[in-house]
């Protein structure tokens, strides 16, 4: 088994060189959110609606005009596309090698000024509970210019507990209940790609930049070990509330 399995197998979503990637759960009912409504501190709401094929996410549609689509080849998540009012603004291409998930290329599209388009290739190296990421910048065809490096510190159950890019450090704490997307196919790949998340729910976030720290706290109500509401509070007392429908 390869070291990548320390993180990915913890949430049952990854492969290694001597194992076949797991089949998607097409014939088994699994717990996944169908809708999430986020109420912001000013009272405005954002509704996200999700569709699946088994436990593979296929689309996410948001009430602000944003949508996402996901593509697979055989048993691999290969691509995520983000649209704004129908225009493609981002395309993520997921990369694999003989050991499993190796990185991704994130392509950004400026619809108003295509000459400002750019791409970032992220390459992952695994060692113990640390994931090192090297980012290279360029255009959609080639990314070779050094951009930045960062590290992710993982718990053994797959939770990302620390992000550090040399300028900003983010520490995360978690509860012991199931993340709403825990049963999602390739979820381990998605959290590594996003540099955030895990099998459980984030209860605290401490972001430190230039010696100054900002902390947020999130409390939950649960049903059958999954959250049905999440309330995130900031130091100034403002709150963001998320409501989950499964």
N, C-alpha and C positions, 0 to 999 in steps of 0.2 A: 504494500500500500504506500501511496505517496503522501507527503506531508500535507498536501491540499486537503486530504480527507479529514484532518483534524478539525477543520472548519466546516467543510461542506457536508460531511456525513453526519455531523451533529444535528443538522436539520434535514437530513435525508434527501438532499437535492443534488448530489454531485456524483462525479465519476472518477475513476483512476485508470491507469494504463492496463491493469489486469482485470477490470470489471466492465461489464456492459452498462451504459447509463440506464437508470431506472425507467421503466415504461410509465407514461402518464396514466393517471387513474381515470380512465375513460368510463368505466362501468361501476364505479363506486362513488357514492355520495360523500363529499367532504365538506367541511365547514370553510366557507370563504365569503367575504362580504359582497353583497350585490349592490349596495349603495352606501355612501358615506356623505353626510351633510355636515359641513364645517361652518360654524357661525363665528364670525370675526368680532373683535372688540367693538367695532362701530355698528354691529348688528347686521351687516351684509352677510349673505350666505353663498356658499359654493357647494354645489351638489355634484358628486362623482358617481357614475354608474358603470358597473363592470360586467363584462360578459366572458364566459369561459367555455372551453371544450374539455370536459372532464375537469382536471385541476390545472389545465393550461390557460392562462389568461390570453384572450384574443384581442379585446378592445377595452379602453377606458375612455369615457366621454364625460366632459365637464361642462357645467352650465355657463362658463365664461367663454365658450367657443373653442377651448382646447380639447384635443382628442389624441389618443395614443393607439397604435396598433402593434401587434407582436407577431413575429414570424418564426417558424421552426422548420428545420430540415431533419427528417427522421426524429431522433430523440434529443436534438440539441436546440436550445434557444439561440437563434442566429441574429435577430434584428429587432430593434424597437424604433418606431417612427413617431415623432410628435408633430402634430399639426396645429396651427392657429388659424381659426376661421377658414379652414380648408387648405391653407398653404403650409408646405413642409418647412419646419423651422429647425428640426434636429433629427438626426438619424444615428443610432447607436448600433455598431456592428460588433458582435461578441466573438472573441477569438479563442481557439482551443489548440492544445498540443497533445502529445501522447499521455500527459499526466492529468489532463482535464482543462479547466478554465485557466487561460493564460493572459487574458486582457481584453480590451475593447478599444474601438476607435469611435470617438464621438465627433460627428460632423455637425457644425453649426451653419445655418443658412440665414442670411440677412435678406429678407424679401424685398426691402426697399433699396438695398445697396449690395447686390451680389458680389461686388469686388471685395467686400468685407467678410466674405465667407472664410471659415478656417476649420481646421480639424485638430484633434488631440488624440494621440495614441497612448494608452496606459498599459504598461507591462507589469505583471505581478510576479513577485518572488516570495516563496513561503519558507519560513524558518521558525520552528517552534510555534509560539503563539503570536508571532509577528508577521504581518504581510507588508512587504516593501513595494512601493509603486513608483515606477519611473514614467514620467509623462514627456512626450515628444510632440512638438507642434509643427504644423505645416498645412498643406491643402488636402483636398479629398484624395488625391492620388499618392501623396508621399508625406510622411511626418518624420522628420529627422532632427529638427532643431531642439536642443534641450529646453524644456519648459519649467518643470519643477519636479521635486521628489517628495514623497510623503510616506508615512508609516501608519498602519492600522494595528492596534493591539486587540486581540480577540480573547474572549473567554472560551473555555473548552466546549460550551454548548452552542457556539456560533455567534454569540452576541459581540458586536463591535463595541468595546468599552472605551477606546481612545483613538482620536484622530490627531495627527501632528504633521503639519507641512513646513515646520521651521519658522513660521510666522504666527500661525493660529493653532492653538491646542484646544481640542474639545473632548471633555470627559463625559461619559454617559453612565447612568445607573438604570437598573431595570427592576421590574417586578418578577414574580414567579409564575405568571399566567401566560396563556398563549397569545402571541401576536395574531391579529386578524388574518394576516397573509401567511401564517406559518405553514399551511398545507399547500401553498402554491408551488407548482412545478417550477424548478430552477430558481427558487426563492433565494438560495444561498448565493447564486451568481448575481442576482439582482442587488442584494445588499452590499456585496463586495464592489459592484460597479458604482453604487451610489455612495460608498464610503460611510454608510450609516445603517443601523438597524440590527435585528436579530430575531431569535426564536421567541423572545419575550417582549414586553412593552417598556419603552423608555419612560422612566419616572422623573429623571433629572438630567439637565444638560448644563454644563459649565463651560463657557467659551471664553478663552483667555487670549487676548491679542495685545502686544505691547505692554504687558504688565497689568492691564485692566481686564477684569472678569465680569461676565454677565451670566446670571443663573436663571433658569426657568425650571418649574416643577409641574408635573402632570399627575393628576389623580384620576382613577378609573372607577366605574361601576361595571360589574361583570354578570354574565349569565353563562353557566356551564363552562367556566374557566376562560371565556372569551370576553373582551370588553364590549360593552354596549354604549358607553359614553366615555369620553376622555376630555378633561378640563385642564388646559395648560395656562398657568399663571406666571406673570412676569413681575419684576421688582416694583413696578409702578402700579400694580394691582389690576392691570388689564387681563382679560381672560379670553381664550379661544376655546370653543366647545365643539367636539366632534361626536356625531351620533352614527352608530353602525347598524346597518340592517343586513342580515345574513340570509 
